[in-house]
Amino acid sequence: MGRAMLIIAAGAIIAVGILQLGVQSKRTSIAQNSAVDAYEVEVRNKAFTAAQLTMERINASSGTWHPTANNPWVQEIDGTPISLYYELMPTSATGNFAMLEGDTVEIHATAKFLDPMTDQEKDIDIITNYVKTSMHFVPEFKGALQFAVEADDFNFSIQGSAGISGDDASGTSCPSKPAVVTKDLTSYSKVLAGNKNNGLDSDSTNIGIDPDLSYKPVDQLVARLAQMSDVTKVSGNYKGSFGTKENPGIFFVEDKAKLTGGIEEGYGIMVVRSGGELEYEGELFVAGNFKFNGLVIFENAYDMTGRGTPRINGSVLVGKADEDSSEQLNVDLSGTIDLQYDCVAEKYAQLAAAMSLGQNRYKRLSTYE
């Protein structure tokens, strides 16, 4: 009986020992596999980092840098060699605004590494899709005339045959907007009182209130555009071009300017700006049947006289770069000037800014192997 118990006990000890060895072996295997998995995750992250660097290089080169499958870009990131190329798939949108819709950039990155378990070289292939759209920073058109200032900062009057309409004139499916948009009820009342010729309907559907309406960061956009080499400075008796549908432009009026008859229809962004150094700085006189499609910004100034039938098709934004300034902006619309909301004109403004700034925004759609 005693001998039998010794045999049983010895067998149990051996069995437990074998079980412990099995468990220990399994633990070692799990640990090794976990280490391999962590290493592969690290390699994938390096491949993804290479894809992000690619987007930066594409932007810096304005798309001229283009590694291909036959001639890839090879870069070492933290000791891991990465071979990379990209394919550009243009948007299906056509016409003037195609660059605003966004192309797809598909990046193929291959990371090579040594498998620590087998000592064999392996590849990890990562494919990342980005949408590339041109940056413009143009604010949303919230109405035909937008007062991005406090009630104490402006006066308003509309007389004669002048008119303001928030009904979309593009002929597309865009919804209409208020004729005039203000920041608060006090500003609303000031616009309502200044509507002396019924040039806009005197009810809330045509005078909107938007407490989020702001001139920031439009002031930064204006300051940036002012430094661009392709900006046209308008002054004196100007009879030059104001852009085209295919090539809308950026135009700054910083001195007294007179637009006489015979100027062709304009497209893009016009900034009427006053720095307070000249008495008539920022004054704009429009004669004839001039028509401008896009965004007109009055920064620290609103002196505009209209004769004939000038028309701003899009939106007019009134703002102050220095919110602490006590200067009042006098908005006096008379004659036959016409301010008309148009959502397609908004795209002309966006296109003008995008073409001038020459920068892109990238949004990652997917990453997969």
HELIX and SHEET records of a PDB file:
HELIX    1   1 GLY A    2  ALA A   60  1                                  59    
HELIX    2   2 ALA A   98  GLU A  101  1                                   4    
HELIX    3   3 ALA A  151  ASP A  153  5                                   3    
HELIX    4   4 LEU A  185  GLY A  194  1                                  10    
HELIX    5   5 VAL A  218  LEU A  225  1                                   8    
HELIX    6   6 CYS A  343  LEU A  357  1                                  15    
SHEET    1   A 5 TRP A  73  ILE A  77  0                                        
SHEET    2   A 5 THR A  80  MET A  89 -1                                        
SHEET    3   A 5 ASP A 103  LEU A 114 -1                                        
SHEET    4   A 5 GLU A 121  SER A 134 -1                                        
SHEET    5   A 5 ASN A 360  TYR A 368 -1                                        
SHEET    1   B 6 GLY A 163  SER A 165  0                                        
SHEET    2   B 6 ASP A 338  TYR A 341  1                                        
SHEET    3   B 6 ARG A 311  GLY A 319  1                                        
SHEET    4   B 6 LEU A 145  PHE A 147  1                                        
SHEET    5   B 6 VAL A 180  THR A 182  1                                        
SHEET    6   B 6 ILE A 207  ILE A 209  1                                        
SHEET    1   C 2 PHE A 154  ILE A 158  0                                        
SHEET    2   C 2 LEU A 329  LEU A 333  1                                        
SHEET    1   D 7 GLY A 163  SER A 165  0                                        
SHEET    2   D 7 ASP A 338  TYR A 341  1                                        
SHEET    3   D 7 ARG A 311  GLY A 319  1                                        
SHEET    4   D 7 LYS A 291  GLU A 299  1                                        
SHEET    5   D 7 GLY A 266  ARG A 273  1                                        
SHEET    6   D 7 GLY A 249  LEU A 259  1                                        
SHEET    7   D 7 THR A 232  TYR A 238  1                                        
SHEET    1   E 8 GLY A 163  SER A 165  0                                        
SHEET    2   E 8 ASP A 338  TYR A 341  1                                        
SHEET    3   E 8 ARG A 311  GLY A 319  1                                        
SHEET    4   E 8 LYS A 291  GLU A 299  1                                        
SHEET    5   E 8 GLY A 266  ARG A 273  1                                        
SHEET    6   E 8 GLY A 249  LEU A 259  1                                        
SHEET    7   E 8 GLU A 283  VAL A 286  1                                        
SHEET    8   E 8 ASP A 303  GLY A 306  1                                        
END                                                                             
